[in-house]
Amino acid sequence: MPVTRVRRPRRYLTCEPRFFDVRYAINPWMREDAPVDTALALTQWHGLLRAYRDHGHTVETVAPVPGLPDMVFAANAALVLDGRVLGSRFHAVQRQPESAAYELWFKNAGFDVHEPQAVCEGEGDLVPVGGMILAGTGFRTAIAAHAEAQELFGVPTVGLRLTDPLFYHLDTALFALDEENVAYYPEAFSPGSRAVLRRLFPDAVIATGADAMAFGLNSVSDGRHVFIAPEASGLIAELDRRGYVPVPVDLSELRKAGGGIKCCTQEIRS
């Protein structure tokens, strides 16, 4: 008998890609000589917001800042858990000014913001699930930031090492399906981290390399609906088989900067 999955309404923070471009290369997906269609990026981003709202979620926006082309990737700006905000300290100098812009939004919204001492790229590398925080490292977020997150939130933090530069953030290789389970691509992780994931999530959805390369793991789930890149066909079929409802959303233009659905989505858990 199929499992009935339960949707939980979410509150998301996003940023319009008004100034989106690829002006530098800070991950293997970015090519400075690749033309960017900003109008198409805007159209696709608005499609994501419509999908969220059509499925009952609240969407808020932070104003984009000229000269910050990656500000659209709101997930990297913070981790918000139980109304507490751990801000960001970006690895790449080009993105460092984004921290202040997002911090101002959170403060204006009534949140206190803890500024990390170590390099920390928010939900890019910090994924709350199952009463813990899965914490990626290897390319961006520093291990010291994992300890900062644990101290701030009082939640066990489990470190996971990423080993493939194509999957430079945890949210390119893993996402939470609900409060108890995840989907992930094993080959993005070190052998020890794979063993940890197998132990923690024996019933996880395992993605193929093709689905991972299509940014299928840069997805957002509300517990029932999974907003996912349409090219991740194998993963879409498996999610459907497991009782989830895939909602394909095309963000192919934003993928030129190495970002997708989750990268554009900061969840406010208050």
Residue pairs with C-beta under 8 A, 6 or more apart in sequence:
2 243
3 242
3 243
4 243
5 178
5 223
5 224
5 243
5 244
5 245
6 178
6 223
6 224
7 55
7 56
7 222
7 223
7 224
7 225
8 222
8 223
9 56
9 57
9 58
9 222
10 52
10 57
10 58
10 222
10 267
11 57
11 58
11 60
11 267
11 268
11 269
11 270
12 52
12 57
12 58
12 59
12 60
12 220
12 265
12 266
12 267
12 268
13 60
13 61
13 62
13 74
13 77
13 105
13 265
13 266
13 267
13 268
14 45
14 48
14 49
14 59
14 60
14 61
14 62
14 72
14 74
14 264
14 265
14 266
15 61
15 62
15 63
15 64
15 71
15 72
15 73
15 74
15 264
16 42
16 45
16 61
16 63
16 64
16 72
17 38
17 41
17 42
17 45
17 64
17 72
17 254
18 38
18 42
18 64
19 38
19 64
19 65
19 66
19 67
19 68
19 69
19 71
20 36
20 38
20 41
20 42
20 69
20 70
20 72
20 254
20 257
21 36
21 38
21 69
22 30
22 31
22 32
22 34
22 36
22 69
22 256
22 257
23 32
23 69
23 94
24 30
24 32
24 92
24 94
25 31
25 32
26 91
26 92
26 94
26 95
27 165
27 168
27 258
28 165
28 166
28 168
28 258
29 166
29 255
29 256
29 257
29 258
30 256
30 257
30 258
31 256
34 256
36 253
36 256
37 253
40 253
41 72
41 253
41 254
44 249
44 250
44 251
44 252
44 253
44 254
45 72
45 251
45 254
45 264
47 249
47 250
48 227
48 249
48 251
48 261
48 264
48 265
49 59
51 227
51 247
51 249
52 59
52 227
52 265
53 59
55 222
55 225
55 247
57 222
60 268
62 71
62 74
62 101
62 102
62 105
63 101
63 105
64 71
64 72
65 71
65 97
65 98
65 101
67 97
68 95
68 97
68 98
68 101
69 257
70 76
70 94
70 95
70 98
70 257
70 259
71 98
71 101
72 254
72 259
72 263
72 264
73 124
73 257
73 259
73 263
73 264
74 102
74 263
74 264
74 265
74 266
75 122
75 123
75 124
75 171
75 262
75 263
75 264
75 265
75 266
76 88
76 90
76 95
76 98
76 121
76 122
76 123
76 124
76 169
76 263
77 87
77 88
77 98
77 99
77 102
77 122
77 266
78 85
78 86
78 87
78 88
78 102
78 106
78 113
78 122
78 123
78 266
79 85
79 86
79 122
79 123
79 126
79 128
79 133
79 149
79 153
80 86
80 106
80 111
80 266
80 267
80 268
80 269
80 270
81 128
81 133
81 153
81 155
81 269
82 153
82 269
82 270
83 111
83 269
83 270
84 111
84 112
84 114
84 152
84 153
85 106
85 111
85 112
85 113
85 114
86 114
86 116
86 120
86 122
86 126
86 148
86 149
86 152
86 153
87 99
87 102
87 103
87 106
87 113
87 114
87 115
87 116
87 120
87 122
88 98
88 99
88 102
88 116
88 120
88 121
88 122
89 96
89 99
89 115
89 116
89 117
89 118
89 119
89 120
89 145
90 96
90 98
90 99
90 119
90 121
91 119
91 121
91 139
91 140
91 141
99 115
103 113
103 115
106 113
107 113
114 148
114 152
116 145
116 148
117 144
117 148
118 141
118 142
118 143
118 144
118 145
118 148
119 140
119 141
119 142
119 145
120 126
120 141
120 142
120 145
120 148
120 149
121 140
121 141
121 169
122 266
123 171
123 262
123 266
123 267
124 136
124 140
124 141
124 169
124 170
124 171
124 263
125 135
125 136
125 137
125 140
125 141
125 145
125 169
125 170
125 171
126 133
126 134
126 135
126 136
126 141
126 149
126 170
127 133
127 134
127 135
127 136
127 170
127 171
127 174
127 175
127 176
127 182
128 134
128 155
128 176
128 269
129 176
129 179
129 180
129 181
129 182
130 179
130 180
130 181
130 200
130 201
131 155
131 156
132 155
132 156
132 157
132 158
133 146
133 149
133 150
133 153
133 155
133 156
133 157
133 158
134 158
134 160
134 170
134 174
134 182
135 141
135 145
135 146
135 149
135 157
135 158
135 159
135 160
135 170
136 160
136 161
136 162
136 169
136 170
136 171
136 173
136 174
137 143
137 146
137 159
137 160
137 161
137 162
138 161
138 162
138 163
138 168
138 190
139 162
139 165
139 168
139 169
140 168
140 169
141 169
141 170
143 159
146 157
146 159
147 157
149 155
149 157
150 156
150 157
158 196
158 200
159 193
160 170
160 174
160 189
160 193
160 196
160 197
161 189
161 190
161 192
161 193
162 168
162 169
162 170
162 173
162 188
162 189
162 190
162 193
163 188
163 189
163 190
164 173
164 187
164 188
166 172
166 188
166 213
167 173
167 185
167 188
167 212
168 258
169 263
171 217
171 218
171 262
171 263
172 188
172 212
172 215
172 217
172 218
172 258
172 260
173 184
173 185
173 188
173 189
173 212
173 217
174 182
174 183
174 184
174 185
174 188
174 197
174 217
175 182
175 183
175 184
175 217
175 218
175 219
175 220
175 221
175 262
176 182
176 221
177 183
177 205
177 221
177 223
177 226
177 239
177 244
178 221
178 223
179 223
181 201
181 203
181 204
181 205
182 197
182 201
182 204
182 205
183 204
183 205
183 206
183 207
183 217
183 219
183 235
183 239
184 197
184 201
184 204
184 205
184 206
184 207
184 217
185 206
185 207
185 208
185 209
185 211
185 212
185 217
186 194
186 197
186 206
187 209
187 212
188 212
189 197
197 204
198 204
205 235
205 238
205 239
205 242
207 216
207 217
207 232
207 234
207 235
208 234
208 235
210 232
210 234
211 217
211 232
211 233
211 234
211 235
214 229
214 231
214 232
215 229
215 231
215 232
215 251
215 255
215 260
215 261
216 228
216 229
216 231
216 232
216 234
216 235
216 236
217 232
217 235
218 229
218 259
218 260
218 261
218 262
218 263
219 226
219 227
219 228
219 229
219 232
219 260
219 261
219 262
220 226
220 227
220 261
220 262
220 265
220 267
221 227
221 244
224 244
224 245
225 244
225 245
225 246
225 247
226 239
226 244
226 245
226 246
226 247
227 247
227 249
227 261
228 235
228 236
228 239
228 246
228 247
228 248
228 249
228 261
229 248
229 249
229 250
229 251
229 252
229 255
229 260
229 261
230 236
230 248
230 249
230 250
236 246
236 248
239 246
240 246
249 261
251 259
251 260
251 261
251 264
254 260
254 263
254 264
